[in-house]
Structure formats: structure tokens, C-alpha cells
């Protein structure tokens, strides 16, 4: 069961469902030691229910600018989408201090679960024409090799094509369920 720690303010209670139109999931990894390669997942869902944040994403919905690269990311070298079609997250605790938010939980990629800590901000809740909304902007850094994504290639001058550290981001807009 997830716990809510009250500091300066609390995490809103009740059931909050994802507004997919105004939300995004992304990742970034250093490529060739010189630039950040970015991508995302477009088919995902999330909910915040009485202090527990849960979400999952369809790996086949990965977005990158090159179809061949997308196919490689879905292969056993990376996500192995045929065997492991979803990425999941479930929180064990949320701690809020004003707008700052720390979310501890468990991330599962390729059938491997690891504890992670996300940090970021919680905005709201605010009342609007479509009801009450709140926003979560969270990020963490994982080591992709901890989840079995070990593919790499050595650069001609030394070093690896891909860094092992991957920055994950989630920008979620959630609507209060009636």
C-alpha cells in the first residue's frame, strides 16, 4: 500500500485519470558521446488513486524519427516488445513539499523490476471548464543495462555509441474522476 507523507502540503486524494491529449512520456540517451537522442511512447495510461500512482505503456508505440531504428528498439537488443509488450510503474510512496514531489516506486521493463525514485513537481489541483485537473512533471535516470538492454557498439576512436544512463520523463495531466 502506498503512503502519503504530509510536509508542506498533501497529495490530492480521490481518483485522478490521465488526460492523454495533454500528457507525454519521453526518454533521452546520449548518443556517440556528443548528443542526446530523444524518443517517447504514445500509447500509455496512468492514474493517481488515493496517493498511489500507477501507469503502463505499450512498447510498440515507441516514437523515433527513423522506422529502422524504431524496429531495432523493439527487437530483443532493446525492449524485446514481442516478449515484453508493456512497461509498467507503480508507486510505493509520494512525498510532497509545496510543488516539489518525490515518487518512490517500482519500474518494470523487459520483465525486470527495479526500484526507482522520480522527482519533479505537482501542480494543482485547479478547477476548470472540464472539471478539476492536476499536473505531474516527473523524471528519473535509469541504467538501461539493469533492465537487460545491453546492446552497444564501440566507436572507432573508443567509447560506446550509447550511454547506459537513460533519462525518463513523464508529463501528466490528470482529471478528477466523478
N, C-alpha and C positions, 0 to 999 in steps of 0.2 A: 504494500500500500504506500502510496506517495504521501510525503509530509509537506506541509506548508510552514515555512518559518516566517514569523512576523518580525520585521525590523522596523523600518520607517513606514511601510505600508504592506498590505497583503496582496496576494494574487487573487483576482476575482474568482468567486465560486460560481457554481452552476455549470451548464453545458454550453460550450462555445464551439461552433463548427466552422470549418475552413471556407473562406470566400476564395475560390480557385482563381477567379479573374484578377484579383488583386494580390496574389501571392506568388512566390517563386522559390525554387531550390537550385543551388548552384555549387560548383566546385571549381577549384583553381589549383594547378600544379605547375611548378617551374619546369620549363622545357629547354633542353640544351644549355642549361645553366644561365640563360640570358633573359627569358621572358616567361610570363605567366600564361599558361594555356587555360582557357575557361570553357566550361560547358554547364549543362544543367539537366534536370529531369522535369518533364512537363506533366506527367500523369502521376499525381500524388494526392494524398489526403492527410488531414491532421485534425485533431480535436483536443480541446482542453476541457477536462471534466473534473470539477472539484479539486483542482490542483495537480492533476496528472495530465501531462502532455504525451500524446501518442501520435505516431504518424507512420506512413509507409509510402513507398514509391515503386512504380513499375519500372524495372531496369530497362526494358525495351523502349521506354520513352526518352532515352538519353538524347540530348541535342548537342551536336557539334556541327561545324561548317563543312565537314567532308564526310560523304557517305562511306568511303572505305575506312576511314578512321572510326566512324561510328560502329561499323561491323567489327573492327578489331577490339573496341572497348566491350562489346557484347560477348566476345569469344572467351574461351577458358583462360586466356592470358590475363584477362582483367575480371569483369563481372561474372562471366560464365552464366549468362542470362537463361540459357536453356535449363540448367540445373537449379539455378537460384534466381527466380524471376522477380523477387522483391527485396528491397532494402527496408528495414524497419527500425523504429526508435520508440522507446518507452521510458518515461522519466521515473526516477525514484524520489526526487525532491526538487522543489523550486524555492529559491530564496530571493526575495525582492527587497532592495534597499532604494527607495524612491523609484526612479526609472530603470536603475540597473537590475539585471536579472541574472541569476546563476541557475542553470538547469543541469542536474546530475542525472544520468540515466544509462541505458544500455543500447548500443547501436549494433545491428546485425547486418553484415554484408557477406555474401557468399557462404552463408550458413555458419559464420563465425561471429560470436557475440563478444563485445568488449565494452567495458565501462568508458564513458566519455563525459566530459564537462563542457557544456555550451555556455557562452556568456553573451550578454547583449543587453537589449532594452525591451521594456514593456511600455507601450503607450496606450492610454485609455484606462478604463472604457469611456467611450463618448457616445452620446445619443445623436442619431442622425435620421434622415428620411427612411432609411432601410432598417431602423432599429439600432440596438446597442452594438458597437464594434470595439474591438481592441486589436492592437498590433504587437507582434513579437518579431524582433530582429535579432537573430542568434547566429553565432559562428563557433567553430572549433577547428582544431588542426588534428588530423589523424596520421598515423604511419600506415600507408596502404599495404605494406608487407605484413602487418599484423592481421590483415584480413585475407591473406593468400594471394594478393596481387603483386607478384614478384617479377613480372616481365620487365626487362630493361635491355638496353643496348649501350655498348661503350662508344663514346665519341672518339674520332680519330686522334685527337690531341689529348685524350684522357678524360675521365669523368663519365657520368652517365647521361643518357638522353633525358630521363625523367628523374625528378627528385622523389624521394619516398614520402615526404610530407605533402599532404593534400589539405587545403583549406575548404571546409564545408560551410555553406551559408544557407540560412532559411529566413525568408522574409514572409511572415504570415499575417494575413488579416483574417480575424475570426469574428463571427456574428453570434450573438447570444441566441440560443435556441429558445423557442417559445414553450 
